[in-house]
Amino acid sequence: GFWKARCEPEAGDVVCWKDGPSEKCGVVLDDMRVQPLTAKDEESPNEYYVDEDFDPALVHFDGLVDLKIVPAYYSQRMVDDRISNPHGEHAEDCWMIIKDDE
């Protein structure tokens, strides 16, 4: 027979899944909630940042058929707002997500 391998995400993993016709991505937090991520602009479509419009949510991974743990590189980027960050000392979390089709 075949063994069925099951891969559960861990804290720090970046996961993507289908939500209807669109794909959602998020980072798994220490408490296993998922913080949604979003791409900020079309010039850098692989750079994802915390989506400030949504709070972290509990996601039931076992019910998501299309769930993928995706390769991603964590870094921080300077906050571009020169009014609230005039000297460039504030940064925001950023994940460079590598998709299958790239």
C-alpha positions in Angstrom: 0.0 0.0 0.0 0.9 3.7 -0.1 1.7 5.8 2.9 -0.1 9.1 3.0 2.2 11.8 4.2 0.6 14.7 6.0 2.5 18.0 6.4 1.3 20.5 9.0 2.6 24.0 8.9 4.7 25.3 11.8 5.2 28.8 13.2 7.0 31.0 10.8 5.9 29.0 7.7 4.4 30.9 4.8 1.3 29.2 3.5 -0.9 29.8 0.4 -4.3 28.3 -0.3 -7.2 28.8 -2.8 -10.2 30.9 -1.6 -12.6 30.6 -4.5 -10.8 31.9 -7.7 -8.2 33.8 -5.8 -5.1 32.7 -3.8 -4.5 33.8 -0.2 -1.1 33.8 1.5 -0.2 34.2 5.1 2.4 33.6 7.7 1.8 31.1 10.6 2.2 32.8 14.0 3.5 31.2 17.2 -0.1 30.6 18.4 -0.9 28.9 15.0 -3.1 31.7 13.8 -2.4 33.0 10.3 -1.6 36.6 9.6 -2.7 37.5 6.0 0.0 38.8 3.7 -0.5 41.0 0.7 1.7 42.3 -2.2 2.0 46.1 -2.1 2.7 46.9 -5.7 2.9 45.4 -9.2 6.6 46.3 -9.5 7.5 43.7 -6.8 4.8 41.1 -7.0 6.8 38.5 -4.9 7.3 40.9 -1.9 4.5 40.3 0.6 3.8 42.4 3.7 1.4 42.1 6.7 -2.1 43.0 5.4 -3.1 45.7 7.9 -6.7 45.4 6.9 -7.1 41.9 8.4 -6.4 40.5 11.9 -4.7 37.1 12.3 -7.2 34.3 12.0 -7.4 30.7 13.1 -7.2 28.5 9.9 -8.1 24.9 10.0 -5.3 23.4 7.9 -6.8 20.0 7.6 -9.8 21.2 5.7 -7.8 23.1 3.0 -7.2 20.8 0.1 -5.0 23.3 -1.8 -2.9 24.3 1.1 0.8 24.7 0.2 3.7 25.6 2.4 5.7 27.8 0.1 9.4 28.8 0.1 9.8 32.3 1.4 12.6 34.5 2.6 12.0 36.8 5.5 13.5 40.3 5.7 12.6 43.8 6.7 12.2 46.8 4.5 12.3 50.5 5.4 8.9 52.1 5.8 8.5 54.4 2.8 6.4 57.0 4.5 8.9 59.9 5.0 6.4 61.8 7.2 6.1 59.1 9.9 9.7 57.8 9.2 11.8 60.8 8.2 15.1 59.2 9.1 14.4 55.7 7.8 14.8 54.0 11.2 11.5 52.1 11.1 11.1 48.9 9.2 8.3 46.5 8.3 8.3 42.7 7.9 8.6 41.4 4.4 8.5 37.9 2.8 9.8 37.2 -0.6 7.6 34.4 -1.8 8.8 32.0 -4.4 5.8 30.6 -6.4 5.8 27.3 -8.4 5.4 29.1 -11.7 8.6 31.1 -11.4 
